Amino acid sequence: MVTTLFQSGADGACLVVLERGAVRSYALGAQALWTIGRRTPEHAPDISFDSPIVSREQGEFFASGGQWFYCDGGSRNGTFYNDVKIWAGYRVKSKPVPLSSGDVLRVDRRDASLADPRGVWMYFSAAPIRGVWRYYPLAGRTSTVIGRDAARCDIVQPLAYISGQHARIVARDGQFWLSDCGSKAGTWLNGRPLRKETCLGEKDHICLCDCHFIFADGGLIYNDRGQPSPREQGGDPRQGDVMLRADIRSKKVRDLNGHGEKELIRDVTLEIRSGELIALLGGSGAGKSTLMNCLNGTERSGVEGTVSFRGEDLYKNYDRLKCLVGNVPQQNVLNETLSVEQELRYAAKLRLPGDMSRDDIQRQVDKTLEVLDLQAKRKSPIRKLSGGEQKRVNIGVELVADRELLCLDEPDAGLDPHAKKELFTTLQHLAHERGKCVLAIIHDVSEIDMFDQIVMMVKVHEVGRLAFAGSPAEGRRRFQVTNLTEVYDLVQKEPEKYIVG
């Protein structure tokens, strides 16, 4: 029997707490300071425990400057942070530790490799984790399979990037052993890719792409993605969670024309939500492509700062999360001798798990054709399509794998006004109706009001800087223009005047 334990809370940071098989969650954004400790008749912390190895004043979570921190309150046993013990001494507060999504904190008497069953476990997420959390008992089961295929799996995650049979847990000699089933996306254990069958320890954290599982009390606590939480049901896709949050202080590369490094962009802070269509604007050399590649994780070296994807550090977890990000180049990457349907089918076979059946692949192709309004062209050779239709097929090459973030480099290049409007209508539909986050570099702003947000970059002393981020209407007010085409001249004449920050 699968039992619902709790559901993801409101937008903002959340904390999942496990104690003796019971699961609780806290929407940390409800207040700026949370005390944790053992509950007594005279003492009731904000987050309280019954465990005798938890001190009355174990520690506290607090927010400062948009960042969450934890510090141990001088407890008797200290607190483990990602298996490193935080402890400054009895009744001596530790230094605050900045928290990132996926961080695990434990109160335990023993060392990190020997979990005490009386201990407690806390999982921090900087953003709500989607789906309904459940508990699945492993006791009495010799084998438990996790994957996409409902007919062959015990725990089903019906997501295109999850393999039919993705991971397996077997019981042997009183222990539980985890292995990957040859999945395409891989299985992660405690932040590391799983290379061989491994014995699970209490409170181990298992990840399949963006699906999370915690091994605790003889079972798995996991976020069931087959059933959306109430927060996800019936909501306006345009009011989505924060998908990307970037704080890029600098991006540098090796200077090929001299010695040392060359700085490409500096001081870019952005927040982008799912369900939004975003235009990335700027003159030549303003850093548009560099910024987009930093946001999608394809350029990670030389970056000072952070980019998070749904609250998780994208750079640290890129190999696990890259299946959710699609990059569509300016030039079409299509075989013009194929039909539209054939091209998308080949793209699906290349990008989706290898064990996906022919019928499942066809369903993905059919869904993509419908979303891109290409059903009538499915049998047409690509070489006979219009430029706008070819652009949509180019987008479909990534969309067929159900990417959540789509990054497009000048998708409107070479299109006439009618084809351009059709393309932007398609992109708008992907964002507003399908909840995708679509980021596109564009130059022509004649249809800019079709976009929810614009990000304007400007070149100052050969370095790309952020000049504006907001809606088109806010942009007109910011630059005091009626037509955003005028902005290019303004920022070119006085670039330093418009730097943000």
FINUDREN-744375 format. One record per residue (C-alpha): residue number from 1; x, y, z. Coordinates in steps of 0.02 Angstrom, whole numbers, plus 50000, padded with zeros to 5 digits. Example, Ala and Ser with C-alpha at 12.3 -4.5 7.8 and 13.67 -1.06 7.14 Angstrom:
// residues 2
{site 1, {50615, 49775, 50390}} {site 2, {50684, 49947, 50357}} 
// end
This chain:
// residues 501
{site 1, {50000, 50000, 50000}} {site 2, {50063, 50174, 49956}} {site 3, {50018, 50309, 50081}} {site 4, {50013, 50496, 50045}} {site 5, {50117, 50586, 50175}} {site 6, {50118, 50767, 50126}} {site 7, {50112, 50881, 49977}} {site 8, {50231, 51015, 49919}} {site 9, {50199, 51183, 49999}} {site 10, {50190, 51359, 49932}} {site 11, {50320, 51445, 49826}} {site 12, {50488, 51470, 49911}} {site 13, {50608, 51366, 50012}} {site 14, {50543, 51211, 50097}} {site 15, {50609, 51086, 50224}} {site 16, {50564, 50901, 50227}} {site 17, {50586, 50821, 50398}} {site 18, {50592, 50634, 50437}} {site 19, {50582, 50562, 50612}} {site 20, {50540, 50381, 50651}} {site 21, {50450, 50356, 50486}} {site 22, {50344, 50512, 50501}} {site 23, {50363, 50648, 50369}} {site 24, {50329, 50832, 50389}} {site 25, {50361, 50981, 50277}} {site 26, {50381, 51165, 50314}} {site 27, {50363, 51312, 50195}} {site 28, {50511, 51410, 50262}} {site 29, {50457, 51568, 50174}} {site 30, {50318, 51588, 50303}} {site 31, {50442, 51664, 50425}} {site 32, {50624, 51721, 50425}} {site 33, {50682, 51619, 50576}} {site 34, {50644, 51439, 50626}} {site 35, {50709, 51361, 50786}} {site 36, {50730, 51172, 50795}} {site 37, {50750, 51061, 50947}} {site 38, {50677, 50930, 51063}} {site 39, {50501, 50964, 51124}} {site 40, {50473, 50971, 51313}} {site 41, {50325, 51031, 51417}} {site 42, {50417, 51195, 51444}} {site 43, {50496, 51213, 51271}} {site 44, {50415, 51208, 51098}} {site 45, {50532, 51253, 50953}} {site 46, {50459, 51299, 50783}} {site 47, {50516, 51130, 50717}} {site 48, {50511, 51007, 50860}} {site 49, {50567, 50827, 50882}} {site 50, {50541, 50689, 51010}} {site 51, {50709, 50605, 50984}} {site 52, {50816, 50597, 51143}} {site 53, {50975, 50632, 51043}} {site 54, {50908, 50801, 50985}} {site 55, {50950, 50946, 51103}} {site 56, {50816, 51065, 51163}} {site 57, {50904, 51204, 51067}} {site 58, {50976, 51103, 50924}} {site 59, {50992, 51244, 50798}} {site 60, {50902, 51367, 50685}} {site 61, {50863, 51405, 50504}} {site 62, {50859, 51587, 50454}} {site 63, {50851, 51692, 50297}} {site 64, {50963, 51840, 50259}} {site 65, {50984, 51932, 50095}} {site 66, {50882, 51805, 49998}} {site 67, {50990, 51660, 50062}} {site 68, {50943, 51527, 50190}} {site 69, {51068, 51474, 50324}} {site 70, {51080, 51346, 50461}} {site 71, {51182, 51354, 50620}} {site 72, {51198, 51229, 50761}} {site 73, {51143, 51303, 50927}} {site 74, {51280, 51223, 51032}} {site 75, {51193, 51054, 51041}} {site 76, {51264, 50901, 51128}} {site 77, {51282, 50795, 50970}} {site 78, {51304, 50928, 50837}} {site 79, {51223, 50927, 50665}} {site 80, {51284, 50839, 50508}} {site 81, {51278, 50947, 50352}} {site 82, {51300, 50837, 50197}} {site 83, {51391, 50714, 50311}} {site 84, {51510, 50847, 50380}} {site 85, {51484, 50882, 50563}} {site 86, {51441, 51060, 50615}} {site 87, {51486, 51086, 50796}} {site 88, {51576, 51229, 50884}} {site 89, {51558, 51155, 51059}} {site 90, {51423, 51126, 51188}} {site 91, {51318, 51284, 51208}} {site 92, {51424, 51373, 51077}} {site 93, {51335, 51424, 50916}} {site 94, {51418, 51369, 50756}} {site 95, {51451, 51482, 50609}} {site 96, {51302, 51495, 50489}} {site 97, {51309, 51375, 50341}} {site 98, {51229, 51436, 50178}} {site 99, {51104, 51310, 50110}} {site 100, {51074, 51251, 49932}} {site 101, {50939, 51138, 49863}} {site 102, {50975, 50956, 49897}} {site 103, {51072, 50989, 50057}} {site 104, {51042, 50858, 50192}} {site 105, {51055, 50895, 50378}} {site 106, {51051, 50760, 50511}} {site 107, {51050, 50751, 50699}} {site 108, {51141, 50591, 50743}} {site 109, {51244, 50525, 50888}} {site 110, {51363, 50422, 50783}} {site 111, {51475, 50466, 50638}} {site 112, {51399, 50502, 50469}} {site 113, {51419, 50324, 50405}} {site 114, {51322, 50245, 50549}} {site 115, {51149, 50322, 50563}} {site 116, {51061, 50306, 50731}} {site 117, {50878, 50252, 50707}} {site 118, {50831, 50382, 50838}} {site 119, {50909, 50520, 50734}} {site 120, {50817, 50644, 50624}} {site 121, {50843, 50693, 50444}} {site 122, {50807, 50859, 50357}} {site 123, {50807, 50894, 50170}} {site 124, {50818, 51074, 50110}} {site 125, {50750, 51135, 49944}} {site 126, {50761, 51316, 49887}} {site 127, {50603, 51289, 49784}} {site 128, {50448, 51180, 49802}} {site 129, {50475, 51003, 49739}} {site 130, {50337, 50952, 49620}} {site 131, {50221, 50805, 49645}} {site 132, {50143, 50721, 49797}} {site 133, {50262, 50645, 49923}} {site 134, {50229, 50463, 49969}} {site 135, {50302, 50323, 50073}} {site 136, {50335, 50153, 49993}} {site 137, {50382, 50012, 50115}} {site 138, {50518, 49895, 50054}} {site 139, {50499, 49766, 50194}} {site 140, {50448, 49595, 50129}} {site 141, {50494, 49637, 49948}} {site 142, {50639, 49549, 49864}} {site 143, {50646, 49673, 49721}} {site 144, {50575, 49847, 49688}} {site 145, {50590, 49927, 49516}} {site 146, {50574, 50114, 49484}} {site 147, {50538, 50180, 49310}} {site 148, {50418, 50247, 49180}} {site 149, {50333, 50084, 49129}} {site 150, {50181, 50052, 49239}} {site 151, {50171, 49869, 49183}} {site 152, {50348, 49828, 49238}} {site 153, {50381, 49945, 49385}} {site 154, {50328, 49951, 49566}} {site 155, {50356, 50139, 49582}} {site 156, {50306, 50233, 49425}} {site 157, {50370, 50403, 49371}} {site 158, {50280, 50437, 49204}} {site 159, {50407, 50558, 49132}} {site 160, {50480, 50546, 48957}} {site 161, {50661, 50557, 49015}} {site 162, {50643, 50417, 49144}} {site 163, {50684, 50245, 49073}} {site 164, {50552, 50109, 49069}} {site 165, {50648, 50017, 49205}} {site 166, {50767, 50146, 49275}} {site 167, {50831, 50083, 49443}} {site 168, {50810, 49930, 49553}} {site 169, {50821, 49896, 49739}} {site 170, {50845, 49716, 49795}} {site 171, {50840, 49644, 49970}} {site 172, {50986, 49532, 50014}} {site 173, {51051, 49472, 50183}} {site 174, {50945, 49596, 50278}} {site 175, {51005, 49745, 50176}} {site 176, {50943, 49840, 50024}} {site 177, {51050, 49863, 49870}} {site 178, {51025, 49994, 49735}} {site 179, {51076, 49975, 49553}} {site 180, {51044, 50067, 49390}} {site 181, {50953, 49967, 49255}} {site 182, {51058, 50037, 49113}} {site 183, {50956, 50196, 49105}} {site 184, {51001, 50335, 48984}} {site 185, {50991, 50476, 49111}} {site 186, {51076, 50383, 49253}} {site 187, {51045, 50362, 49439}} {site 188, {51123, 50470, 49574}} {site 189, {51156, 50422, 49754}} {site 190, {51197, 50560, 49879}} {site 191, {51245, 50677, 49738}} {site 192, {51359, 50556, 49645}} {site 193, {51322, 50451, 49490}} {site 194, {51291, 50269, 49533}} {site 195, {51425, 50161, 49448}} {site 196, {51389, 49992, 49530}} {site 197, {51267, 49906, 49645}} {site 198, {51277, 49993, 49814}} {site 199, {51209, 49951, 49986}} {site 200, {51089, 50085, 50047}} {site 201, {51113, 50171, 50213}} {site 202, {50984, 50256, 50321}} {site 203, {50930, 50425, 50250}} {site 204, {51021, 50400, 50084}} {site 205, {50961, 50518, 49946}} {site 206, {50925, 50443, 49774}} {site 207, {50894, 50550, 49619}} {site 208, {50829, 50502, 49447}} {site 209, {50847, 50665, 49351}} {site 210, {50732, 50780, 49452}} {site 211, {50641, 50639, 49545}} {site 212, {50693, 50623, 49727}} {site 213, {50691, 50470, 49840}} {site 214, {50746, 50452, 50021}} {site 215, {50786, 50282, 50095}} {site 216, {50722, 50287, 50273}} {site 217, {50644, 50170, 50401}} {site 218, {50643, 50022, 50284}} {site 219, {50560, 50111, 50139}} {site 220, {50568, 50250, 50011}} {site 221, {50498, 50423, 50034}} {site 222, {50480, 50500, 49862}} {site 223, {50393, 50633, 49760}} {site 224, {50264, 50547, 49651}} {site 225, {50266, 50641, 49486}} {site 226, {50117, 50545, 49419}} {site 227, {50001, 50647, 49529}} {site 228, {50023, 50835, 49532}} {site 229, {50007, 50923, 49698}} {site 230, {49859, 51041, 49725}} {site 231, {49978, 51186, 49692}} {site 232, {50006, 51117, 49517}} {site 233, {49824, 51074, 49480}} {site 234, {49717, 51201, 49392}} {site 235, {49847, 51338, 49407}} {site 236, {49887, 51465, 49272}} {site 237, {50047, 51403, 49185}} {site 238, {50098, 51586, 49172}} {site 239, {50107, 51595, 49362}} {site 240, {50235, 51457, 49376}} {site 241, {50375, 51422, 49497}} {site 242, {50544, 51504, 49476}} {site 243, {50634, 51393, 49351}} {site 244, {50796, 51490, 49332}} {site 245, {50880, 51602, 49459}} {site 246, {51047, 51674, 49408}} {site 247, {51174, 51778, 49503}} {site 248, {51321, 51787, 49383}} {site 249, {51457, 51903, 49445}} {site 250, {51573, 51870, 49298}} {site 251, {51604, 51755, 49151}} {site 252, {51783, 51749, 49085}} {site 253, {51873, 51654, 48949}} {site 254, {52052, 51639, 48897}} {site 255, {52106, 51792, 48796}} {site 256, {52165, 51722, 48630}} {site 257, {52231, 51892, 48575}} {site 258, {52341, 51922, 48725}} {site 259, {52385, 51857, 48897}} {site 260, {52269, 51814, 49039}} {site 261, {52080, 51815, 49030}} {site 262, {51945, 51913, 48943}} {site 263, {51783, 51956, 49033}} {site 264, {51625, 51929, 48930}} {site 265, {51483, 51974, 49049}} {site 266, {51472, 52046, 49226}} {site 267, {51342, 52068, 49364}} {site 268, {51188, 51985, 49292}} {site 269, {51049, 51942, 49415}} {site 270, {50890, 51865, 49345}} {site 271, {50737, 51766, 49398}} {site 272, {50638, 51674, 49264}} {site 273, {50479, 51573, 49293}} {site 274, {50404, 51426, 49202}} {site 275, {50262, 51474, 49085}} {site 276, {50355, 51628, 49024}} {site 277, {50414, 51679, 48850}} {site 278, {50571, 51784, 48869}} {site 279, {50661, 51888, 48738}} {site 280, {50848, 51915, 48758}} {site 281, {50896, 52079, 48674}} {site 282, {51054, 52180, 48646}} {site 283, {51173, 52246, 48517}} {site 284, {51319, 52152, 48440}} {site 285, {51444, 52096, 48572}} {site 286, {51328, 52134, 48717}} {site 287, {51341, 51956, 48782}} {site 288, {51171, 51885, 48734}} {site 289, {51235, 51715, 48677}} {site 290, {51357, 51704, 48822}} {site 291, {51219, 51741, 48946}} {site 292, {51101, 51614, 48870}} {site 293, {51235, 51480, 48873}} {site 294, {51272, 51520, 49055}} {site 295, {51087, 51506, 49095}} {site 296, {51067, 51337, 49009}} {site 297, {51228, 51267, 49081}} {site 298, {51323, 51238, 48918}} {site 299, {51454, 51367, 48972}} {site 300, {51501, 51333, 49152}} {site 301, {51689, 51359, 49159}} {site 302, {51749, 51533, 49200}} {site 303, {51584, 51581, 49284}} {site 304, {51590, 51666, 49452}} {site 305, {51420, 51653, 49533}} {site 306, {51275, 51532, 49528}} {site 307, {51134, 51475, 49416}} {site 308, {50997, 51370, 49494}} {site 309, {50867, 51265, 49402}} {site 310, {50709, 51243, 49507}} {site 311, {50811, 51280, 49660}} {site 312, {50954, 51158, 49623}} {site 313, {51129, 51215, 49575}} {site 314, {51127, 51185, 49386}} {site 315, {51315, 51182, 49369}} {site 316, {51347, 51057, 49509}} {site 317, {51204, 50946, 49449}} {site 318, {51216, 50976, 49262}} {site 319, {51241, 50794, 49212}} {site 320, {51084, 50747, 49308}} {site 321, {50975, 50893, 49252}} {site 322, {51032, 50919, 49072}} {site 323, {50892, 50808, 49006}} {site 324, {50771, 50948, 49055}} {site 325, {50859, 51081, 48951}} {site 326, {50843, 51100, 48762}} {site 327, {50954, 51209, 48652}} {site 328, {50892, 51256, 48479}} {site 329, {51030, 51330, 48367}} {site 330, {51001, 51467, 48240}} {site 331, {51041, 51354, 48094}} {site 332, {50920, 51212, 48065}} {site 333, {50992, 51042, 48112}} {site 334, {50878, 50945, 47997}} {site 335, {50895, 50810, 47864}} {site 336, {50796, 50890, 47723}} {site 337, {50770, 50724, 47634}} {site 338, {50663, 50659, 47778}} {site 339, {50482, 50694, 47812}} {site 340, {50435, 50796, 47966}} {site 341, {50375, 50640, 48056}} {site 342, {50533, 50542, 48014}} {site 343, {50644, 50684, 48076}} {site 344, {50553, 50694, 48242}} {site 345, {50553, 50506, 48261}} {site 346, {50742, 50499, 48237}} {site 347, {50763, 50643, 48359}} {site 348, {50655, 50552, 48487}} {site 349, {50757, 50392, 48470}} {site 350, {50917, 50491, 48497}} {site 351, {50859, 50591, 48647}} {site 352, {50736, 50479, 48738}} {site 353, {50777, 50321, 48839}} {site 354, {50830, 50175, 48731}} {site 355, {50698, 50059, 48804}} {site 356, {50553, 50171, 48750}} {site 357, {50435, 50069, 48641}} {site 358, {50391, 50114, 48462}} {site 359, {50215, 50159, 48517}} {site 360, {50279, 50273, 48656}} {site 361, {50396, 50360, 48535}} {site 362, {50254, 50384, 48412}} {site 363, {50148, 50461, 48549}} {site 364, {50287, 50585, 48587}} {site 365, {50302, 50627, 48402}} {site 366, {50113, 50649, 48384}} {site 367, {50106, 50762, 48536}} {site 368, {50248, 50868, 48468}} {site 369, {50166, 50884, 48297}} {site 370, {50006, 50942, 48381}} {site 371, {50093, 51069, 48492}} {site 372, {50188, 51142, 48344}} {site 373, {50034, 51137, 48230}} {site 374, {50122, 51026, 48105}} {site 375, {50000, 50880, 48094}} {site 376, {49955, 50922, 47915}} {site 377, {50140, 50923, 47868}} {site 378, {50191, 50760, 47951}} {site 379, {50220, 50669, 47784}} {site 380, {50295, 50819, 47694}} {site 381, {50482, 50818, 47654}} {site 382, {50570, 50950, 47756}} {site 383, {50646, 51028, 47600}} {site 384, {50471, 51075, 47542}} {site 385, {50422, 51166, 47701}} {site 386, {50420, 51354, 47719}} {site 387, {50555, 51438, 47823}} {site 388, {50437, 51459, 47970}} {site 389, {50383, 51277, 47964}} {site 390, {50564, 51220, 47961}} {site 391, {50598, 51328, 48115}} {site 392, {50456, 51240, 48206}} {site 393, {50526, 51069, 48159}} {site 394, {50695, 51127, 48224}} {site 395, {50612, 51168, 48390}} {site 396, {50524, 50999, 48386}} {site 397, {50691, 50909, 48383}} {site 398, {50713, 50963, 48566}} {site 399, {50531, 50973, 48614}} {site 400, {50501, 50790, 48569}} {site 401, {50606, 50746, 48723}} {site 402, {50489, 50852, 48831}} {site 403, {50621, 50980, 48884}} {site 404, {50561, 51104, 49015}} {site 405, {50680, 51245, 48967}} {site 406, {50698, 51289, 48783}} {site 407, {50838, 51408, 48732}} {site 408, {50828, 51472, 48552}} {site 409, {50963, 51569, 48462}} {site 410, {50881, 51694, 48342}} {site 411, {50737, 51579, 48292}} {site 412, {50659, 51717, 48187}} {site 413, {50812, 51748, 48079}} {site 414, {50766, 51756, 47893}} {site 415, {50578, 51744, 47921}} {site 416, {50452, 51862, 47843}} {site 417, {50335, 51958, 47962}} {site 418, {50192, 51833, 47944}} {site 419, {50303, 51681, 47975}} {site 420, {50385, 51770, 48121}} {site 421, {50217, 51804, 48205}} {site 422, {50165, 51623, 48178}} {site 423, {50327, 51564, 48259}} {site 424, {50308, 51678, 48409}} {site 425, {50127, 51621, 48428}} {site 426, {50190, 51442, 48437}} {site 427, {50321, 51490, 48567}} {site 428, {50190, 51585, 48666}} {site 429, {50079, 51429, 48665}} {site 430, {50224, 51321, 48729}} {site 431, {50248, 51439, 48875}} {site 432, {50070, 51489, 48919}} {site 433, {49980, 51326, 48885}} {site 434, {50115, 51195, 48912}} {site 435, {50208, 51280, 49055}} {site 436, {50376, 51280, 48965}} {site 437, {50505, 51414, 48996}} {site 438, {50557, 51482, 48825}} {site 439, {50707, 51596, 48809}} {site 440, {50744, 51668, 48636}} {site 441, {50879, 51786, 48571}} {site 442, {50797, 51907, 48450}} {site 443, {50842, 52070, 48363}} {site 444, {50681, 52128, 48281}} {site 445, {50563, 52194, 48416}} {site 446, {50412, 52223, 48304}} {site 447, {50318, 52083, 48395}} {site 448, {50395, 52113, 48566}} {site 449, {50225, 52125, 48654}} {site 450, {50201, 51939, 48623}} {site 451, {50339, 51911, 48752}} {site 452, {50308, 51909, 48940}} {site 453, {50479, 51973, 48987}} {site 454, {50628, 52053, 48901}} {site 455, {50809, 52049, 48956}} {site 456, {50915, 52188, 48881}} {site 457, {51105, 52175, 48878}} {site 458, {51222, 52318, 48839}} {site 459, {51409, 52322, 48800}} {site 460, {51512, 52433, 48917}} {site 461, {51701, 52437, 48894}} {site 462, {51690, 52274, 48794}} {site 463, {51596, 52184, 48934}} {site 464, {51412, 52133, 48927}} {site 465, {51307, 52210, 49065}} {site 466, {51124, 52197, 49113}} {site 467, {51025, 52353, 49064}} {site 468, {50847, 52295, 49099}} {site 469, {50740, 52145, 49146}} {site 470, {50550, 52158, 49149}} {site 471, {50395, 52164, 49041}} {site 472, {50391, 52259, 48874}} {site 473, {50277, 52390, 48953}} {site 474, {50398, 52413, 49097}} {site 475, {50539, 52427, 48970}} {site 476, {50454, 52571, 48881}} {site 477, {50433, 52662, 49046}} {site 478, {50612, 52626, 49098}} {site 479, {50685, 52695, 48937}} {site 480, {50548, 52826, 48910}} {site 481, {50510, 52770, 48732}} {site 482, {50353, 52718, 48639}} {site 483, {50443, 52597, 48525}} {site 484, {50575, 52481, 48597}} {site 485, {50672, 52490, 48434}} {site 486, {50733, 52658, 48497}} {site 487, {50817, 52575, 48645}} {site 488, {50960, 52509, 48539}} {site 489, {51013, 52687, 48496}} {site 490, {50993, 52746, 48675}} {site 491, {51101, 52613, 48755}} {site 492, {51232, 52626, 48618}} {site 493, {51253, 52814, 48646}} {site 494, {51257, 52808, 48837}} {site 495, {51286, 52626, 48887}} {site 496, {51347, 52662, 49064}} {site 497, {51189, 52759, 49104}} {site 498, {51081, 52603, 49090}} {site 499, {51183, 52476, 49187}} {site 500, {51077, 52385, 49318}} {site 501, {51157, 52375, 49489}} 
// end
